[in-house]
Amino acid sequence: MAVLERANADTGIGWSSLVGRCLFPRWLKTQIQRTFLARASGLRRSITPNARIIRLLRPSSELGQMVISPSLYETLSFDPLRDFAPISQVFIAANVLAVPPELPVKTVAELVALAKAEPGKLSYGHAGVGTSQHLATELFKYMAHVDIAPVPYRGTTALMPDLLANRINMSFANIVNVVPLAR
């Protein structure tokens, strides 16, 4: 369990953007057809239908939407098996349980004891429904028999300021975002 101590000054860019910017130029050198690197906000309508689109999926959110959403929702606007083709796994990013320094716990056992002593009073942040952070915490709640309220955010970097300010009490956040802030 990581206890956070300071905010990251550069939270505007995610690891998927950095990796994409490094790998995409090399990918272009091996391709003859037009290829575009998709951003999270989507693609412009000017791209031709035959163009290849490369998209790095963030494990905490977009990958969850591709893999987990078909199990959570009856209907989706896309079919992950029909509409997308995987190229390669670039790397793996793990989540770590993080709590703010003001929370009076130092171990997972102490966190469970606090959650049991105050059912429904603690909250956790996650990067969206169906993400690895959301499902990891729901599994944690199930296994520990505790009631902790979910608070959805638009990505890990969006929830980190609230976690650091003790506005939420915990998160299974991406290790890349947590390690620089842990003490």
Secondary structure, DSSP 8 states (H G I E B T S, - for coil): -EEB-S--S--SS-HHHHHHHHHHHHHHHH-SS-EEE-BTTB--TTS-TT-EEE----TTTHHHHHHTHHHH-S--SS-HHHH-----------EEEEE-TTSS-SSHHHHHHHHHHSTTT-EEEESSTTSHHHHHHHHHHHHHT---EEEE-SSHHHHHHHHHTTSS-BEEEEHHHHGGGB-
